[in-house]
Amino acid sequence: MKIRWRLRMAAAQREVWTGTELRRLLSEKAGLELSSASVSALFTKEPSQVKMTTLVALCTALECTPNDLIEVDTTPVERPAPPPRPVVELPPAASARGRSMPPL
């Protein structure tokens, strides 16, 4: 499975070109105050996680849906077959009961 963050594309389709513009929209339309650095990171990097409140605010500010911001490719990833495990042979028991005789 592969996930792509498409905030920059969604913003551009709505003629929002800079982080400053996005920050202003987030404040005005969604009531979310984010730092310039946080908005810049959302705009330029693929985040490893996004708070639901931030996702809702982005959708409100840009008038879009989460599907516009996150693209999920559910194509199964092919994995190579694991190598066969080696068979380990145990040494035979010393006697029928599995115990050896004490030395003489």
C-alpha positions in Angstrom: 0.0 0.0 0.0 1.3 3.5 -0.9 0.1 6.8 0.5 0.7 10.2 -1.2 0.1 13.6 0.4 -1.5 15.9 -2.1 -2.0 19.1 -0.2 0.1 21.2 -2.6 -1.9 19.9 -5.6 -5.3 20.4 -3.9 -4.3 24.0 -2.8 -3.0 24.8 -6.3 -6.3 23.7 -7.8 -8.0 26.2 -5.6 -5.5 28.9 -6.5 -3.7 28.8 -3.1 -0.1 29.1 -4.0 1.8 29.8 -0.8 2.0 28.7 2.8 1.1 32.2 3.9 -2.2 32.1 1.9 -3.0 28.6 3.3 -2.2 29.8 6.9 -4.6 32.8 6.4 -7.4 30.5 5.1 -6.9 28.1 8.0 -7.3 30.9 10.4 -10.2 32.7 8.7 -12.3 29.7 7.6 -11.4 26.9 10.0 -10.3 28.9 13.1 -7.0 26.9 13.3 -3.9 28.9 14.1 -0.7 27.1 12.9 2.8 28.4 12.9 4.4 29.4 9.7 6.9 26.4 10.1 4.0 24.0 10.6 2.1 25.2 7.5 5.4 25.1 5.5 6.1 21.5 6.6 2.5 20.5 5.6 2.9 22.2 2.3 6.4 20.9 1.3 6.8 17.5 3.0 4.8 14.3 3.3 3.8 14.0 6.9 4.1 10.7 8.7 0.9 11.5 10.6 -1.8 14.2 10.6 -4.1 15.1 13.4 -7.8 14.7 12.5 -8.5 18.3 13.6 -5.8 19.5 11.2 -7.2 17.4 8.4 -10.7 18.7 9.0 -9.4 22.3 9.1 -7.5 21.8 5.8 -10.7 20.4 4.2 -12.7 23.3 5.5 -10.2 26.0 4.4 -9.8 24.5 0.9 -13.4 23.3 0.6 -12.3 19.8 -0.3 -12.5 16.3 1.0 -9.8 14.1 2.6 -9.7 12.2 -0.7 -8.4 15.4 -2.3 -5.5 15.5 0.2 -4.6 11.9 0.6 -4.2 9.4 -2.2 -4.1 5.8 -1.1 -2.9 3.1 -3.5 -4.2 -0.2 -2.2 -2.4 -2.3 -4.8 -0.8 -5.2 -2.9 3.0 -5.0 -2.6 4.7 -8.2 -3.9 7.1 -9.6 -1.4 9.8 -12.1 -2.4 9.2 -15.7 -1.1 11.1 -16.3 2.2 14.1 -18.6 1.8 13.6 -22.1 3.0 14.6 -22.8 6.6 17.5 -25.2 7.0 16.7 -28.5 8.7 18.7 -29.2 11.8 19.4 -32.8 12.6 19.8 -33.7 16.3 22.5 -36.2 17.3 21.2 -39.7 18.2 20.7 -40.4 22.0 23.5 -42.3 23.8 21.3 -45.0 25.0 17.6 -46.1 24.8 16.8 -44.0 27.9 18.7 -41.0 26.6 21.3 -41.1 29.4 25.0 -42.2 29.3 26.8 -44.3 31.8 29.2 -42.6 34.3 32.9 -42.9 33.6 34.8 -45.9 35.2 
